[in-house]
Each structure stands twice: as structure tokens, then as C-alpha cells.
Amino acid sequence: AQTVTQSQPEMSVQEAETVTLSCTYDTSESDYYLFWYKQPPSRQMILVIRQEAYKQQNATENRFSVNFQKAAKSFSLKISDSQLGDAAMYFCAYRSARDEKLTFGTGTRLTIIP
Amino acid sequence: NAGVTQTPKFQVLKTGQSMTLQCAQDMNHEYMSWYRQDPGMGLRLIHYSVGAGITDQGEVPNGYNVSRSTTEDFPLRLLSAAPSQTSVYFCASSYETGDGYTFGSGTRLTVV
């Protein structure tokens, strides 16, 4: 079974600075997808960014980018120019192409310091 | 286009009671899933479905039943509620392989 590990329960960053959230995963599959989800206090789960395992190019969405290291099974999220609205729980997730299950890490709570 | 709709948003049950959490999506998504979220444990998969008439167990299926008679609906049934089932429940759906799942707004369930 696949596992997703987020080793930083909490992180904080000054407004306008850059922060990186870590995620590692364990799998024997070669075809899969990786995601970062944001959960603000409203409880809504919001998809931030998506990465296909067979693509070497790192995904980017505006201020959000990932560092995908397939051999190391690492998938970190970088948030540039942090804003107060970025404060939330962030979850890393793995989707198997074989059985479609989406497996989550335990999350990182990000605090933005004004 | 309402997305993924979950009802109710809040529910209090007594131990031993049964209930159904409703989930509906209007995006013609084939894949649907139910998760529970507990503090410090992320979201854990309860049951999922890859299409109408097809369901399978996830990581924590005990005490829950599902069925998928239509593409749109994927209800989650608690057979005999226990305090350990106190949690926030999310339903999610996805169009095709590799897509991110779209989540409903969640149901906060308390079992007393």
C-alpha cells in the first residue's frame, strides 16, 4: 500500500517570504499522480497543484510550485510571496493510476506572520 | 453546476443509531470517494467507487456501507453509530484518471 509522509506538522513564514513544505511517499508503482491540497479554516478542500509522475518538469501554478524528485520519492511545495490568505492546512496526496485511490499525508499547518 | 453536494452539514447521533450521509455530484464524474478526517491523521479513505454499480473498500471501511446505483449519487451509511465514528466526513469526485478530486464541504458528525 502507498504511504504519504509529511514530517512538518507546523510551519510559519513571514508575509511576502518563501516557504517550502515537505512531502515524501512510498510506492512500488511507476504511474501515479501527486497533489497538494489546501484546507483553510472554512474546512473546504481546495486543489492547489497537480504533478504527473511521468513528467519530469515540475508543475507551477502562479505563486505555487513543486520540486518533484521521482527517484527520491519526494514532492515538496514552494509558496512564493506568502500572503495572509495562504494560512491553512496543506495536505500532500498520492493517486494511484492502478486503482484510483487517493492517499493523504497527515498535513502541515502553515501560519503566515504579518 | 453545484459541484459536490453533501448533506447534512452537521449531525449528532446517539450510539447505536443509524443514518445516511448523502453525496451528489452534477459533473458526470465516474470516480467518487468517502473520507473521514480526524485530528492529526489527515484524510482516510472509507469507500470508493469507479463507476455506477462498482464499489470497493478503502483504509477504514468497518462500520460503513456504500452503494452506487447512479453516477450522480454515492451515499454513506452508518449501520450502528459508535463514538469512534465522531469525525468530519468528506465526499469527493473525479472525472478521469489523474484528475484531482473535487470535494464537498463536509459533514461534521458527533456520536454521543
Chai-1 contact restraints between the chains, C-beta under 6 A:
chainA,res_idxA,chainB,res_idxB,connection_type,confidence,min_distance_angstrom,max_distance_angstrom,comment,restraint_id
A,Y33,B,G98,contact,1.0,0.0,6.0,A-B,restraint_1
A,F35,B,G100,contact,1.0,0.0,6.0,A-B,restraint_2
A,R43,B,G106,contact,1.0,0.0,6.0,A-B,restraint_3
A,Q44,B,S105,contact,1.0,0.0,6.0,A-B,restraint_4
A,M45,B,F103,contact,1.0,0.0,6.0,A-B,restraint_5
A,L47,B,G100,contact,1.0,0.0,6.0,A-B,restraint_6
A,R50,B,G100,contact,1.0,0.0,6.0,A-B,restraint_7
A,A97,B,T97,contact,1.0,0.0,6.0,A-B,restraint_8
A,E100,B,Y31,contact,1.0,0.0,6.0,A-B,restraint_9
A,E100,B,V50,contact,1.0,0.0,6.0,A-B,restraint_10
A,L102,B,Y101,contact,1.0,0.0,6.0,A-B,restraint_11
A,F104,B,G42,contact,1.0,0.0,6.0,A-B,restraint_12
A,F104,B,L43,contact,1.0,0.0,6.0,A-B,restraint_13
A,G105,B,G42,contact,1.0,0.0,6.0,A-B,restraint_14
A,T106,B,G42,contact,1.0,0.0,6.0,A-B,restraint_15
A,G107,B,G42,contact,1.0,0.0,6.0,A-B,restraint_16
